[in-house]
Amino acid sequence: MILTEKPTVDFSAIVEEELAAAPFIDIHTHLFQPALGTLGLWGIDELITYHYLEAELFRSSSITPEKYFALSKGEKADAIWRALFVENTPVSEAARGVIAVLDAFGLPTGDLTEARQFFAAQKLDQHVDQVLKMSGVSEVVMTNDPLDPAEAPFWQAGIEPDRRFHPVLRLDRILNKWDWQGMAAQGYSVDAHGAGKSIDEARRFLANWTLRMKPVYMAVSLPDTFRFPEDSLRGKLIEHAVLPVCREFDLPLSLMIGVRYLVNPRLKLAGDAVGIADLRSLERLCADFPDNRYLVSVLARENQHELCVYARKFANLMPFGCWWFLNNPSIVEEMTRERLEMLGTSFVPQHSDARVLEQVIYKWRNTRRTIAPILARSYELLAQDGRVATREEIRRDIERLFRGNYQRWVKH
């Protein structure tokens, strides 16, 4: 037996350098291009009143949800700051994120006065460019609702494309709430029961909005009780309206599965929870509609391995991100290692899900910090087994994970 000494390579340093240099695409956010006006959230008070921190507030303060939600935005931010950043140490992921943003801008982390003055002085368009540069992100993908009465008029009036922001046609009000009144108000012949021409009209609605909005994909979040196929209005809409329009316009369908809505309605947006989904519905979608492409994120930790298995069986399935309650380093590490071991680099590791512009700074810093040792360890193991990855290969892998897989999926 001939033993050869394996070359020593500092994979940690290489991976960190390449991750720092790579411009990421943030493939799912709740951010908005400046042309959409006040729909876009930014600034320190919005950061502090993020619903993750609202949920923490009610665990660390005697204030009731009813009293809290009656406050002004600034008063809400003051209440959260006092409870989570002054009276308690901000060690949670969401609380640390606010500190990281303040620090990134060179602002004090112990008082809000200077931060409020700083953000009030910013010009939004230039501020967007600065935030994206600081976060190492070249483009972000929005979430756009054609039935939101505050948003739809912007699109109907026509807005100029913004190279930094890509639209997504959101389907929740159609599939989960059947907002037939909103569709009828836009001139479509639908009724409360989805009878008559309703399905065909829903298909026409989606086609028309696709032409208007030019989305990179369609998207919906679904409860843990989601089933397909199913003799329900949602099932019929998916099969006879959504999937055909996606095929017609060659768009992927993004499915985010596993939400339990408003288990505590007093908390409003912070009141949702998580449930384990039956992913055999995803199996049926992938198998029965092979000409459709699916971007999929599941909310329950218990569903992650099953999602990887399905991705190995169906080439039209792309797992993406560590969504919502999963976006904590300990769980991101577990999920990313599992995906690398089962799928190689054929997935999208993360998205920010940011609702406030500056969140992309800390969310993507956290992603790079968490994923760097995971990738480095994978290359170390590969080297121990006889193949030393080059810097060029590592750069290629990072580009595929954080840009290429998404671009190929949306054909962008």
N, C-alpha and C positions, 0 to 999 in steps of 0.2 A: 504494500500500500504506500502510495506516495502522498505525503502531506505537504500542502503548500500553504504558506502564510497568507491570510486574507489581507488585502490592503486596508489601511486605516483611513477612514474618511469621516470628517466632522459633518454628519448629515444634519444635525440640529442647526448648525450655523447656516448651512446651505438652504435648508427649508425655510428658516426664518427670513433670510435675505430674499428669497424668491417670493414668499408670501407677501412681504412688505412691498415688493416692487410690482406685484400683479394688480392690475385694475379689475376689480370684481364687478359683476353685474348682480344687483340685488333683485332677485326674480319675483319677490312678492312683498309689497309694502302697502300701507294705507296713506302714503304721501300723495301730494297733488302738485302738478306743475303750477307755477305762479299765475298762469292765465285763468285758472279755476278759482281765483279769488280767495275768500276767507275759508274755503273748504280745507285748505292746507293749514296744518297746525305747526307752530314753531315758537321758540322762545322759552324762557325759564319757567314761567308759570304753567305753560302747557306741559313741560317736562315733569314738573313736580306733581301735577294733577293727573298724570298717567294712571289708567285704571288699575295697573298692577300695584301702584303705591296707594291708591284709594283702598284696595282690599287690605293692605297692610295696616293702614291707618286705623281701621275699625278693630284691629287686634291689639293696638298699642295706645288706644285713646278711649276716653269715655264718651266721645261725641257719637251721636246716633246718625245713621244714614240720612234720616229725614232732616235733621238740623244741618248736616254737612251740605246736602244738595240744595239747600235754600240759600247758601252763601254765594257771594260773587266769586269770580275766578281767582282774584287776588286773595280773598279771604280763605278760599279753599287751599291755595298754595301755602299760605301762612300756617294754616292748621296742620298740614302734612309736614311742612318743614319743622315746625316746633316738635311734633310728636316723633318723627322718624329720624331727624337729623340733629336735633338739639337734645331732647330728652332721652333719645336712644342712639346708639352708634349705627350708622348706615351700612351694615354689613351684607344686606340682601343684594342679590344681583341687580334688581331694579334701582335700589337706593344708591349702590355704588356707581351705577350708570350716570346718575345726575352729578355725582362728585367728579367722575371722569370727564364729563362734558365741561364743567366749570374749569377744571384743571387744564383741559386742552386749550381753552381760550385765555388761560392765564388769569382767571378770575378767582377771587377769594372763595373758599369752600366752607366758610363759617358764617356767612351773612349774605342776604339776597339783594341788598341795596345796589351795589355796583353791578351785579349781574343784570338786574332789571334795567338799569341805565344803559348798559352795553347793548342788550338785545333791542331795546327801543330805538337805538340809533342806527341799526342795521338797515340797509336797502336789500329787500328780499332777493332780487335776482342775483346780485353779487354774493349775497350770503349763501345762497344755494350752491354756487360754484365753490365757495370756500369750504363749506361743510362736506361736499362730496370729495373735494381734494383731501381734506383732513381724514376722511374715512377710507380713502383708497378705493372709492367706487366711481365708475365711469358712467353708469346708467342705472336708473331704478324703474321698476315696474309698478304701476299704480293699481288701484282697485276702483273701478268706475261703474256707477250704478245708473242705468238708463231710466230707472223709475224713481230716483231720488228727486223730489221736486226742487231741491236746492241746486242739484248738479245738472240735470237734464237740459235746462235752458241754455247753459253755456255751450253744450254740444250742438243743440239745435240752431243756435245763432252762428256756430262755426268758430272754432279756435285753431290757432296756428299750431302745428306740431312743434314739440320741444325735443331736441335731440337727447336731452338728459332724461326724459320721462316717456315711458311707453304705456299706452292704455291697455286695460283689461276689461272685458265685458262681464260684469258681475251678475249672477243669476239668482241670488238668494230670494229677492222679492217675488220672483216668478215661481221658483221651484218649492220654496219653503213656506211662502205666505200667500201665493197666488193673488198678487195684487192686480186683479182684473180691472178694478176701477182706475188704477193708474194707466193701464194699457188702453182702456176705453177712452180715457181723457185725451190720449194721443191719437185717437181715431181708429182703433182696432175693434172688430166685432167679437168681443168676448163676453162671457157671463160668469156669474158667481160660481157656477158648478162645473165650468170647463166643458160645457156641452156645445152642441152644434158645430160651428166653425172655429171654436176657441183654439183647438190645437193647431189648426192650419194658420190661424191668425197669430198665434204665438210664434210659430216658425217664421212668418213674414216679419213680425216685429224684430226678431233676432237678426234676420238677414238685413233688414233696413238699418238697424243699429250697427251691425258689423260694417256695412258700407260707410256709414257716417263716422264711426269712431276709429275704425281700422285697428282693432285690438290685436295684441300678440297672442292671446288665448282667451278662452272663456273660463269662468271660475265660479265655484260654489262651495260654501262650507255646509256640511251635512251632519245630522245628529248621529249618535251611536246606534240608533234604531233604524238607520237607513237600510233598505233592502232593494235589490234589483235582480231579476225583474219583479214587478209588483203591480197588481191591479189597482193602482191609485192614480190620481191626477199627476203627481210628481213623476211616477214611473212612465206614464204615457207621454208627458212633456219631454222627458229625457230621451225616450226612444224615438219619438216621432217629430220632435222639434229641435232639441239641442244637438243630438248626435248628427242628424242630417245636415244642419247648418254648419257644424264644425267640419264635416266632410266636404261640403260644398266650397267652403272658403279655406280649407286645409289648415284648420286651427286645432291646436290641442285643447283638451278639456281638463282643467285643474279641479281635482276633488280633494277637499280637506275634510276628513271624516273623523267623527268622534266627539263632537260637542254635545253637552247637555245644557240646554239653554235655560238661563235664569233659575237655577236651583235655589238661589236667594234673590228674588226680584227686588228687594230693598236696596241691593247694591248696584242695580242697573247694569251698566256695561261690565262691571267687575263681578257680576253675579253668576256667570256661566261656570260650568264644571266639565269634567271629562268622563267618558264612558268607553268601555271596550266594544269595538265594532265587530260585526260579522263580515270579514273580508271576502267571503264567497260571493258577495255582490260584485266586488271588484273583479273577481275571477270571471264571472259571467260577462261583464262589460268587455273585458279584454278578449275573451274567447269568442263571444258572439258578434262583436263589432271590431274585427281586426284592422279595419281601415281607419279607425280613430286612434289618436294618440292621447295618452293620459299622463298628466303630471299629478302625483299623488303624495299627500302628506297625511299621516294618521296621528291622532292626538294622544292615544293611550300608549304608554311605554310597553304594555303587554302585546300590542299589535305589531311592534317593529320587526321582529324576526319573521313573522308571517308575510309582511310586506316585502321583505328581502327575498323570500322564497318565491313569491309571485313574480317579482322582477326578474328572477332567473328563468322563469317559465314563459314570460310574455315580453317580447322585444318592444311592444308598444306601450310599455309601462315605465315611467321614469320617477323613481322616488326622489323627493326633494325636502330639504330642510328639517330642522328640529323645532317644531311648531309650538308656540305659546308656553304651556306648562313644562314642555320638554327643553326649553331653551335655557338650561342651567348647565354649567360646565361638566358636572359629574355625569349627567345624562347624555349630553352632547358627545362626551368622550366614548361612552359605551356604544351609542348608536353609530358613531362614525367608524369605530373599530369594526363593529359587526358588518357594516356595509362594505368597507374596504376588503374584509376577509371573504365576503360572499359575492361581491359585485365588481371587484377591482375598482377602476375609476369611472364606472358607468352610472353615476348618480350625481345629483347636485347636493353638496353637503349642507348648505345653509342658505337662509334668507333672513332678513332682519325683522319682517313683520312690523316695521316701525310705523307708529302713528304720529309721531312728532319728528320734524326734520332732523334735529340734532341727535336723535337717538342713534342714527346710523354711525355716528362717531364711536360710541362705546360698544354698540352691538357688534360692529365689524372688528374692532380692536379685540374684543373678547373672543370672537371666532378665530382670529389669527393666533391668539395666545393659546387657545384650547387645542386647536387642530395641529399646530406646529409639532408638538412632541408625538402626536399620533402618527403623522406622516413620517417623521424622522425614524420612529421605531419600526415602521413598515420597511423602510429602506435598509435599516440595520439588520433586520431579520433576513431580508433578501440577500444582503451581502454575506451574512453568515452561511446562507444556503448556496452561495457560489456565484451570485451575479451582483456586480456593483453598479448601481444606477449612476449615470452621469448627471452633472448639473443641468445639461440640456434636456435630459429625460425628465428630471424633476420639474423643471420649468414647464415642459409640455404637459405633465400630469396636472399641475396646478391650474394651468390655462384651461384644460379640459374640464376639471371639476368646477371651476368658478366662472367660466365663460362658455366654453365650447359645447358642453352638453346641452345647456339651455339654448344656445344659438342654433344648434342642430335641430332641437326639438320644435322650436317655433319658426325655423327656417328664416332666420333673421340675420 
